Structures are given as structure tokens and as C-alpha cells.
Amino acid sequence: MTKSILVVDDSASFRTIAKMALAKAGYDVLLAIDGQDAIEKLDGRKLDLIVCDLNMPKIDGLSFVRRLKSTHAYKFTPVIMLTTEAGAAKKAEGRDAGARAWITKPFQPSQLVAAVEKLCV
């Protein structure tokens, strides 16, 4: 069965790169333009993993992850933060919110696919 991944990022170019890399690797990819859009797409459908940017309008990545983890249906869904932020404090905040991995932009699409494959079991 095909695994489903939600990619949340306000950058259209990033969403395109992530979708192409993940679809090529055999994943079904759903896109959201920010945290608010992502929350609206959490309709109970099975998501195997979420890739989320940190700095976004409306609802930022950490707030989105906290809300995601507070819902029964998505409490155990792994999250990869993909962001320009590389500071230890931000990474710790991400871990505390529930993120399982952190990839810093710019990134190689193969790096994203490898992280997804590791967490998407």
C-alpha cells in the first residue's frame, strides 16, 4: 500500500521539489501552503508522515506540530521539520513539540527521501 505524506510549506518551489522527490520514491503526496491549511486537511485520513516548514504565515510549524500531536488520530504521526533554522534551541523546541527529525534548507532531495524512508515504517 502506498504511504501518504503531507508536505507543509509556504514556499511553492519547495513544495514542488519535495513533491517530485517523494512521488518519484513512490509516496502519495498531499500539499498544504501553511499550518492553517494543513490543519484544515487533517480530516482523519491516514497520514504516514508529515514534512513541515518552521517559519510560515498564519500558523507556524511548531504551533502546527503541537496541535497535530494533541489530536488522537495524528498523535503518533512522525514529523520532519525542514527549515532554514539550524540553531540548537530551535531544534530542541521542535523535539519538545514532537518533531522526530530536522533537515536544514537548502537540502538535497535524496536527503529528504532518506529521512522519510527511515521514519515511514
N, C-alpha and C positions, 0 to 999 in steps of 0.2 A: 504494500500500500504506500502511496506517495505521502511523504511528510509535508506538512504545511508550515510555512514560516511567514510571520508578519514583519515587514520592514517599516520602521517609523523614522522618517527624517524629513525635514523641511527643505532639503536640497533635492531638486528634481534630478540633477545629474547623478547624485549619489544613489538615489532610488533606482535609477536606470542601470547603473553599474552593478549594484547589489542584485537586482532582479535578474539581469543577464547571467551573472556568475552563478547564482543559486539555481536558476531554471536549467542552465546548462548541466549542473551537477545532479539534476533530477528532482528538484524540490518544487512544490507548488507555492508560489509567492503571492502574498497579499500585501498591498501598499497602503500606508497612511501618511498624510502630509505633516502631522504634528500629534502631540499627545491627545488632544481633544478628539481628533479624527480617529485615532487608534481606539480610544475608549468607546466611541460610537460603533466601531467594528467588532468589539468584543461581545458578540451576541450569543455566546455559548458554543460556537463552533470549535472544533478541536484544533488547537494550535500546538505544534510540537516544539516551537522555539520562536523567540522574538528578538530581532536586532533593532536596537533603539539608539538614536542620537541623544545627546545630553542637552544641548542648547537649542531650544525650539520655542516658537511663539505659543501663546495660549496656555499649554501645559508642557512644562519641560520634562526631560527624560526621567529624572529622579522622581518627580511627583507622579509621573505615569507609572513607573515601576512600583512605587509604594501602593498606588491604587490597584494595580494589577494583582499584586501579592495579597491584597486584602480581600480578594474575591475567591470564593470557593473553587470555581471552575478553572482558575488560572494560577492558583497558589503555588503549584509545583512546576509551572512552565518556565524552562530556563530562559534567561535574558542575557544577551551580549550587548554591552554598551559599545558603540562605535562613535568616537568623538575626537575632536582636536584637543580636548583636555587630557593632560598627561600627569598632572600632579598627584602625589600620594594621598593627599587629603580628599580629593575628589574621588579617587579610586576606592578609598575606604568608605566614603559616603555611598558610593554605588554598591559596594559589597553589603553594607548595612541595609540598604534598600531592598536588596535581593538579587542584584546582578551576579551572574556566575563567571563572566569573563569581560575583559576590557581590551578593545583594539583601538589604537590611536590612528587617526587620519593624518596624512594620506596612508593608504594601505594597499596591499596587493589583493586583487580578488581571490587569489588562491589561498591567502591568509584567512580571509573570511570563510571560505568554503571549508578549510581545515578545522577552524574553530567550531563551525556549525556541525560538522561531522562528528567531532569529539563529544559535543553536548546533546546531540539529537539522536538518542538511542531508543 
